Amino acid sequence: MFRMIAILLLVIFNPLAIHAKSEADQPLKTNPGLIISGPGNFPVPDAKLQNIKSPEINAKDAGKTRKLDPILQKYNLQDMLRILKAEGYGGSAIFEDQQAISFKSDGSKMLLFIQKDGDLQLFYGLGKIRPTLSDINNWNANKRLSRASLDEEGNAVLESDFMMDAGATENQITNFIKMFQVSTRNYQKYLYELVK
């Protein structure tokens, strides 16, 4: 019952409804750019807005736009080697048996693995410093986008994964590698602070 009364009051006291009944042939201006008009008082664009054209790309401007990278579901070692070289990473070597590429970044050797499902994994090991599990847990609790661990010999390791389920562009992979570089620098700094 209350709901019916509320609906009735809305219909009776709605200024648009009153306006539509009393002045149906005269549009009601609500704000610059929109006019209320027509059946049901739906907004209709002002005449000034109707003359606005969407931007068009002509032939001479088309060459200036950035070509979008294709999204691939899986990259192979040769693709990854090409991407690394294009980004200026040196010291690249392919390990076919492990589906891995080693490369240097900021003077540090890193490995990029291509998993069987196509996912990518970046790996960095620092054998000079042996942090405790508490130190590793502290890193993992306070950092994102990479994870620290200890290998079988107690060496510090940093890893990061890139899921390829939805595919990726070369630009996304490049950004993944760059982000891992930042994590690696921060990890080195963190570990060196521990041994001071």
MOZI-V814907 format. One record per residue. OMEGA is omega in whole degrees, -180 to 180 (999 if undefined). D_FIRST is the distance of its C-alpha to the first C-alpha in Angstrom with 2 decimals. Layout:
BEGIN
omega=OMEGA d_first=D_FIRST
omega=OMEGA d_first=D_FIRST
END
This chain:
BEGIN
omega=180 d_first=0.00
omega=-180 d_first=3.81
omega=180 d_first=5.37
omega=179 d_first=5.23
omega=-180 d_first=6.45
omega=179 d_first=8.77
omega=179 d_first=10.09
omega=179 d_first=10.74
omega=178 d_first=12.51
omega=-180 d_first=14.46
omega=-177 d_first=15.65
omega=-172 d_first=16.62
omega=177 d_first=18.33
omega=-177 d_first=19.81
omega=179 d_first=23.53
omega=180 d_first=24.53
omega=179 d_first=22.31
omega=-179 d_first=23.73
omega=-178 d_first=27.15
omega=-180 d_first=27.00
omega=-174 d_first=26.24
omega=-176 d_first=28.85
omega=-174 d_first=31.58
omega=-178 d_first=31.21
omega=180 d_first=34.96
omega=178 d_first=35.35
omega=179 d_first=34.47
omega=177 d_first=32.83
omega=180 d_first=34.86
omega=176 d_first=32.84
omega=179 d_first=35.79
omega=177 d_first=39.37
omega=179 d_first=39.61
omega=175 d_first=36.23
omega=175 d_first=35.13
omega=-175 d_first=31.72
omega=171 d_first=32.46
omega=-177 d_first=31.86
omega=178 d_first=28.94
omega=180 d_first=25.82
omega=177 d_first=27.75
omega=179 d_first=29.22
omega=177 d_first=31.92
omega=-179 d_first=35.40
omega=175 d_first=38.48
omega=-179 d_first=40.60
omega=179 d_first=43.95
omega=-180 d_first=45.82
omega=-180 d_first=43.99
omega=-179 d_first=44.69
omega=179 d_first=48.41
omega=-180 d_first=48.34
omega=177 d_first=50.08
omega=-180 d_first=49.69
omega=178 d_first=52.84
omega=177 d_first=55.32
omega=178 d_first=58.08
omega=-173 d_first=61.35
omega=-177 d_first=64.38
omega=178 d_first=66.23
omega=-176 d_first=63.29
omega=180 d_first=62.55
omega=-178 d_first=65.55
omega=-180 d_first=64.30
omega=-179 d_first=61.08
omega=177 d_first=61.20
omega=179 d_first=61.51
omega=177 d_first=58.80
omega=175 d_first=60.13
omega=176 d_first=59.29
omega=178 d_first=57.15
omega=179 d_first=59.28
omega=-176 d_first=58.24
omega=176 d_first=61.60
omega=176 d_first=64.57
omega=-177 d_first=68.09
omega=180 d_first=70.83
omega=176 d_first=72.39
omega=-177 d_first=69.09
omega=178 d_first=68.66
omega=178 d_first=72.29
omega=180 d_first=71.90
omega=-180 d_first=68.78
omega=180 d_first=70.58
omega=179 d_first=73.68
omega=179 d_first=71.71
omega=175 d_first=70.16
omega=177 d_first=73.63
omega=-177 d_first=73.61
omega=175 d_first=77.16
omega=-177 d_first=78.98
omega=175 d_first=76.96
omega=-180 d_first=78.12
omega=174 d_first=76.54
omega=-176 d_first=76.56
omega=-175 d_first=75.81
omega=180 d_first=76.01
omega=-176 d_first=73.21
omega=-176 d_first=71.26
omega=173 d_first=71.64
omega=172 d_first=72.92
omega=178 d_first=74.44
omega=179 d_first=74.38
omega=177 d_first=75.04
omega=-178 d_first=72.57
omega=179 d_first=73.76
omega=-180 d_first=76.85
omega=179 d_first=74.91
omega=179 d_first=75.05
omega=176 d_first=71.74
omega=174 d_first=70.90
omega=-180 d_first=68.28
omega=170 d_first=67.54
omega=-178 d_first=65.91
omega=-178 d_first=64.26
omega=-180 d_first=64.36
omega=179 d_first=60.72
omega=178 d_first=61.49
omega=179 d_first=59.94
omega=176 d_first=62.10
omega=174 d_first=63.29
omega=-174 d_first=65.24
omega=175 d_first=67.58
omega=178 d_first=69.65
omega=179 d_first=72.01
omega=-173 d_first=73.81
omega=-175 d_first=76.68
omega=-174 d_first=78.24
omega=179 d_first=75.55
omega=179 d_first=74.27
omega=176 d_first=71.11
omega=175 d_first=69.68
omega=177 d_first=66.57
omega=178 d_first=64.92
omega=179 d_first=65.80
omega=179 d_first=64.37
omega=178 d_first=61.15
omega=177 d_first=60.85
omega=-176 d_first=61.18
omega=180 d_first=58.59
omega=-173 d_first=56.11
omega=-179 d_first=56.41
omega=178 d_first=57.02
omega=172 d_first=55.14
omega=173 d_first=56.28
omega=178 d_first=59.38
omega=180 d_first=60.37
omega=175 d_first=63.53
omega=174 d_first=65.50
omega=176 d_first=69.00
omega=-176 d_first=71.14
omega=-178 d_first=73.42
omega=179 d_first=76.06
omega=179 d_first=73.75
omega=178 d_first=73.66
omega=-179 d_first=70.64
omega=175 d_first=68.63
omega=-179 d_first=65.73
omega=174 d_first=63.67
omega=-178 d_first=60.77
omega=175 d_first=59.09
omega=-179 d_first=57.68
omega=-178 d_first=55.47
omega=-177 d_first=56.24
omega=-178 d_first=53.41
omega=-177 d_first=51.91
omega=-179 d_first=55.33
omega=173 d_first=56.69
omega=176 d_first=58.58
omega=179 d_first=61.96
omega=178 d_first=60.42
omega=179 d_first=57.98
omega=177 d_first=60.92
omega=178 d_first=62.98
omega=176 d_first=60.22
omega=180 d_first=60.02
omega=180 d_first=63.78
omega=179 d_first=63.66
omega=178 d_first=60.92
omega=175 d_first=63.07
omega=179 d_first=65.96
omega=178 d_first=63.96
omega=-180 d_first=63.02
omega=178 d_first=66.68
omega=180 d_first=67.92
omega=179 d_first=65.46
omega=177 d_first=66.42
omega=180 d_first=70.10
omega=179 d_first=69.54
omega=-178 d_first=67.56
omega=179 d_first=70.28
omega=176 d_first=73.13
omega=-180 d_first=71.49
omega=-175 d_first=71.58
omega=179 d_first=75.35
omega=999 d_first=76.27
END
